[in-house]
Amino acid sequence: MMAVRSELQQFIMAMEKKLRKHDADKGESWKDKNWSMKEIRMRIHDEFIEYYDSRNQDELVDVANFVFFLWYHHVMLGQKELWEDEL
């Protein structure tokens, strides 16, 4: 197994900590196949704006988690999406 860079390990742990913080009320709802790829992309945008407006570094973990959700739905679940120019 490949070793994980220490910097990446710290980031992964911050992402996991944030996900676990919401487990009690949201569980693993991020795995819900009913989420559209567009909805996830919009949440990434919103989370980035929250970071931009606040300059709160914790918001970057939220951005990363939503990027992870997008990756999970596209790669692990094989969800496809239609971009506006493909309609």
MDTraj code that builds the backbone (N, CA, C; nanometers):
import mdtraj as md
import numpy as np

residues = "MET MET ALA VAL ARG SER GLU LEU GLN GLN PHE ILE MET ALA MET GLU LYS LYS LEU ARG LYS HIS ASP ALA ASP LYS GLY GLU SER TRP LYS ASP LYS ASN TRP SER MET LYS GLU ILE ARG MET ARG ILE HIS ASP GLU PHE ILE GLU TYR TYR ASP SER ARG ASN GLN ASP GLU LEU VAL ASP VAL ALA ASN PHE VAL PHE PHE LEU TRP TYR HIS HIS VAL MET LEU GLY GLN LYS GLU LEU TRP GLU ASP GLU LEU".split()
xyz = np.array([
    [0.0838, -0.1181, 0.0000],
    [0.0000, 0.0000, 0.0000],
    [0.0884, 0.1246, 0.0000],
    [0.0474, 0.2234, -0.0754],
    [0.1221, 0.3471, -0.0865],
    [0.1038, 0.4318, 0.0402],
    [0.2102, 0.4896, 0.0866],
    [0.2033, 0.5785, 0.2033],
    [0.1356, 0.7092, 0.1633],
    [0.0596, 0.7650, 0.2556],
    [-0.0086, 0.8916, 0.2318],
    [0.0791, 1.0050, 0.2841],
    [0.0938, 1.1073, 0.2030],
    [0.1714, 1.2243, 0.2458],
    [0.1134, 1.2802, 0.3751],
    [0.1990, 1.3256, 0.4629],
    [0.1527, 1.3755, 0.5926],
    [0.0596, 1.4958, 0.5766],
    [0.0876, 1.5817, 0.4788],
    [0.0007, 1.6970, 0.4552],
    [-0.1387, 1.6524, 0.4101],
    [-0.1409, 1.5528, 0.3237],
    [-0.2687, 1.5006, 0.2766],
    [-0.3429, 1.4293, 0.3886],
    [-0.2706, 1.3585, 0.4715],
    [-0.3320, 1.2892, 0.5849],
    [-0.4016, 1.3882, 0.6779],
    [-0.3385, 1.5016, 0.7022],
    [-0.3999, 1.6045, 0.7870],
    [-0.5286, 1.6568, 0.7241],
    [-0.5256, 1.6771, 0.5929],
    [-0.6440, 1.7263, 0.5219],
    [-0.7557, 1.6220, 0.5247],
    [-0.7207, 1.4971, 0.5008],
    [-0.8178, 1.3880, 0.5059],
    [-0.8828, 1.3811, 0.6440],
    [-0.8028, 1.3947, 0.7462],
    [-0.8562, 1.3881, 0.8826],
    [-0.9506, 1.5059, 0.9107],
    [-0.9185, 1.6242, 0.8581],
    [-1.0078, 1.7393, 0.8749],
    [-1.1405, 1.7147, 0.8037],
    [-1.1344, 1.6553, 0.6839],
    [-1.2572, 1.6224, 0.6106],
    [-1.3399, 1.5207, 0.6884],
    [-1.2756, 1.4159, 0.7367],
    [-1.3457, 1.3107, 0.8117],
    [-1.4070, 1.3673, 0.9399],
    [-1.3336, 1.4524, 1.0090],
    [-1.3842, 1.5133, 1.1324],
    [-1.5120, 1.5922, 1.1048],
    [-1.5123, 1.6677, 0.9954],
    [-1.6299, 1.7471, 0.9595],
    [-1.7468, 1.6557, 0.9227],
    [-1.7200, 1.5491, 0.8473],
    [-1.8270, 1.4547, 0.8113],
    [-1.8857, 1.3896, 0.9361],
    [-1.8008, 1.3462, 1.0263],
    [-1.8486, 1.2815, 1.1493],
    [-1.9284, 1.3776, 1.2369],
    [-1.8927, 1.5050, 1.2332],
    [-1.9652, 1.6066, 1.3105],
    [-2.1131, 1.6084, 1.2711],
    [-2.1410, 1.5794, 1.1442],
    [-2.2782, 1.5838, 1.0936],
    [-2.3455, 1.4471, 1.0880],
    [-2.2754, 1.3413, 1.1263],
    [-2.3319, 1.2064, 1.1185],
    [-2.4609, 1.1906, 1.1990],
    [-2.4683, 1.2504, 1.3168],
    [-2.5848, 1.2323, 1.4029],
    [-2.7130, 1.2816, 1.3365],
    [-2.7057, 1.3953, 1.2663],
    [-2.8275, 1.4484, 1.2056],
    [-2.8406, 1.4172, 1.0570],
    [-2.7304, 1.3970, 0.9867],
    [-2.7379, 1.3739, 0.8424],
    [-2.6952, 1.2341, 0.8001],
    [-2.6258, 1.1631, 0.8879],
    [-2.5799, 1.0285, 0.8531],
    [-2.4952, 1.0308, 0.7272],
    [-2.5188, 0.9345, 0.6423],
    [-2.4462, 0.9268, 0.5157],
    [-2.5369, 0.9676, 0.4002],
    [-2.6159, 1.0722, 0.4234],
    [-2.7086, 1.1197, 0.3200],
    [-2.6354, 1.1659, 0.1943],
    [-2.5064, 1.1970, 0.2078],
    [-2.4289, 1.2385, 0.0910],
    [-2.4163, 1.1264, -0.0118],
    [-2.4453, 1.0045, 0.0308],
    [-2.4408, 0.8915, -0.0624],
    [-2.5722, 0.8745, -0.1394],
    [-2.6716, 0.9533, -0.1050],
    [-2.8047, 0.9427, -0.1644],
    [-2.7986, 0.9629, -0.3155],
    [-2.8458, 0.8638, -0.3894],
    [-2.8419, 0.8694, -0.5351],
    [-2.9383, 0.9740, -0.5912],
    [-3.0276, 1.0265, -0.5084],
    [-3.1217, 1.1268, -0.5558],
    [-3.0590, 1.2649, -0.5698],
    [-2.9372, 1.2814, -0.5158],
    [-2.8675, 1.4091, -0.5344],
    [-2.8271, 1.4198, -0.6809],
    [-2.8588, 1.5303, -0.7424],
    [-2.8139, 1.5488, -0.8804],
    [-2.6718, 1.6052, -0.8789],
    [-2.6022, 1.5787, -0.9849],
    [-2.4666, 1.6314, -0.9968],
    [-2.4713, 1.7844, -0.9974],
    [-2.5743, 1.8405, -1.0602],
    [-2.5882, 1.9859, -1.0641],
    [-2.6050, 2.0420, -0.9226],
    [-2.6861, 1.9750, -0.8414],
    [-2.7066, 2.0193, -0.7037],
    [-2.5747, 2.0181, -0.6262],
    [-2.4956, 1.9150, -0.6450],
    [-2.3665, 1.9077, -0.5754],
    [-2.2737, 2.0187, -0.6240],
    [-2.2712, 2.0415, -0.7556],
    [-2.1876, 2.1500, -0.8092],
    [-2.2286, 2.2849, -0.7511],
    [-2.3589, 2.3062, -0.7372],
    [-2.4070, 2.4322, -0.6803],
    [-2.3643, 2.4463, -0.5345],
    [-2.3655, 2.3349, -0.4615],
    [-2.3208, 2.3394, -0.3213],
    [-2.1717, 2.3700, -0.3127],
    [-2.0929, 2.3164, -0.4053],
    [-1.9494, 2.3483, -0.4088],
    [-1.9325, 2.4995, -0.4274],
    [-2.0062, 2.5541, -0.5204],
    [-2.0004, 2.6984, -0.5460],
    [-2.0388, 2.7767, -0.4207],
    [-2.1489, 2.7386, -0.3580],
    [-2.1959, 2.8084, -0.2375],
    [-2.0937, 2.8004, -0.1243],
    [-2.0362, 2.6815, -0.1069],
    [-1.9368, 2.6649, 0.0001],
    [-1.8122, 2.7488, -0.0285],
    [-1.7740, 2.7575, -0.1559],
    [-1.6578, 2.8392, -0.1886],
    [-1.6861, 2.9865, -0.1609],
    [-1.8067, 3.0313, -0.1930],
    [-1.8444, 3.1695, -0.1655],
    [-1.8413, 3.1953, -0.0146],
    [-1.8878, 3.0985, 0.0652],
    [-1.8802, 3.1125, 0.2112],
    [-1.7351, 3.1300, 0.2551],
    [-1.6455, 3.0504, 0.1969],
    [-1.5038, 3.0649, 0.2297],
    [-1.4536, 3.2032, 0.1869],
    [-1.4859, 3.2412, 0.0647],
    [-1.4371, 3.3676, 0.0105],
    [-1.4827, 3.4852, 0.0964],
    [-1.6086, 3.4820, 0.1362],
    [-1.6638, 3.5916, 0.2163],
    [-1.6071, 3.5954, 0.3579],
    [-1.5828, 3.4782, 0.4153],
    [-1.5403, 3.4723, 0.5554],
    [-1.3892, 3.4603, 0.5739],
    [-1.3223, 3.4071, 0.4735],
    [-1.1798, 3.3739, 0.4819],
    [-1.1526, 3.2762, 0.5969],
    [-1.2567, 3.2023, 0.6348],
    [-1.2460, 3.1022, 0.7403],
    [-1.1921, 2.9738, 0.6777],
    [-1.0746, 2.9315, 0.7202],
    [-1.0104, 2.8135, 0.6616],
    [-1.0939, 2.6868, 0.6764],
    [-1.1775, 2.6798, 0.7786],
    [-1.2634, 2.5625, 0.7965],
    [-1.3594, 2.5448, 0.6794],
    [-1.3943, 2.6546, 0.6139],
    [-1.4848, 2.6463, 0.4992],
    [-1.4210, 2.5700, 0.3827],
    [-1.2871, 2.5713, 0.3753],
    [-1.2196, 2.4956, 0.2698],
    [-1.2446, 2.3462, 0.2850],
    [-1.2602, 2.3011, 0.4076],
    [-1.2907, 2.1595, 0.4312],
    [-1.4307, 2.1290, 0.3785],
    [-1.5243, 2.2225, 0.3958],
    [-1.6582, 2.2030, 0.3395],
    [-1.6519, 2.1943, 0.1873],
    [-1.5744, 2.2826, 0.1254],
    [-1.5577, 2.2787, -0.0200],
    [-1.5034, 2.1414, -0.0610],
    [-1.3986, 2.0972, 0.0078],
    [-1.3357, 1.9687, -0.0250],
    [-1.4331, 1.8530, -0.0083],
    [-1.5143, 1.8563, 0.0971],
    [-1.6101, 1.7474, 0.1170],
    [-1.7125, 1.7427, 0.0043],
    [-1.7589, 1.8578, -0.0423],
    [-1.8538, 1.8559, -0.1532],
    [-1.7880, 1.8125, -0.2833],
    [-1.6606, 1.8462, -0.3026],
    [-1.5873, 1.7940, -0.4190],
    [-1.5767, 1.6418, -0.4069],
    [-1.5526, 1.5935, -0.2858],
    [-1.5500, 1.4486, -0.2620],
    [-1.6854, 1.3870, -0.2965],
    [-1.7963, 1.4503, -0.2562],
    [-1.9297, 1.3980, -0.2881],
    [-1.9487, 1.3902, -0.4398],
    [-1.9030, 1.4934, -0.5107],
    [-1.9139, 1.4939, -0.6565],
    [-1.8343, 1.3777, -0.7147],
    [-1.7120, 1.3593, -0.6652],
    [-1.6283, 1.2478, -0.7104],
    [-1.6991, 1.1157, -0.6813],
    [-1.7520, 1.0991, -0.5610],
    [-1.8185, 0.9749, -0.5216],
    [-1.9355, 0.9440, -0.6150],
    [-2.0186, 1.0422, -0.6412],
    [-2.1359, 1.0195, -0.7267],
    [-2.0958, 0.9902, -0.8702],
    [-1.9926, 1.0565, -0.9185],
    [-1.9510, 1.0360, -1.0577],
    [-1.8701, 0.9075, -1.0749],
    [-1.7718, 0.8884, -0.9891],
    [-1.6800, 0.7750, -1.0051],
    [-1.7347, 0.6475, -0.9416],
    [-1.7741, 0.6550, -0.8170],
    [-1.8161, 0.5345, -0.7455],
    [-1.9566, 0.4884, -0.7834],
    [-2.0483, 0.5842, -0.8056],
    [-2.1852, 0.5473, -0.8418],
    [-2.2086, 0.5481, -0.9925],
    [-2.1143, 0.6051, -1.0656],
    [-2.1269, 0.6090, -1.2112],
    [-2.2339, 0.7043, -1.2610],
    [-2.2718, 0.8008, -1.1770],
    [-2.3717, 0.8978, -1.2204],
    [-2.3153, 0.9832, -1.3316],
    [-2.3987, 1.0093, -1.4280],
    [-2.3620, 1.0997, -1.5368],
    [-2.4488, 1.2231, -1.5224],
    [-2.4050, 1.3288, -1.5842],
    [-2.4856, 1.4487, -1.5822],
    [-2.4824, 1.5140, -1.7187],
    [-2.5872, 1.5872, -1.7445],
    [-2.5923, 1.6655, -1.8662],
    [-2.5560, 1.8089, -1.8314],
    [-2.4546, 1.8589, -1.8971],
    [-2.4188, 1.9992, -1.8785],
    [-2.5117, 2.0803, -1.9678],
    [-2.5281, 2.2053, -1.9362],
    [-2.6230, 2.2891, -2.0073],
    [-2.6015, 2.2858, -2.1595],
    [-2.4756, 2.2805, -2.2016],
    [-2.4491, 2.2815, -2.3451],
    [-2.4722, 2.1444, -2.4102],
    [-2.5072, 2.0445, -2.3321],
    [-2.5345, 1.9107, -2.3865],
    [-2.6841, 1.8829, -2.3961],
    [-2.7664, 1.9743, -2.3475],
    [-2.9103, 1.9530, -2.3493],
    [-2.9677, 1.9696, -2.4873],
])
top = md.Topology()
chain = top.add_chain()
for i, resn in enumerate(residues, 1):
    res = top.add_residue(resn, chain, resSeq=i)
    for name in ("N", "CA", "C"):
        top.add_atom(name, md.element.get_by_symbol(name[0]), res)
traj = md.Trajectory(xyz[None], top)
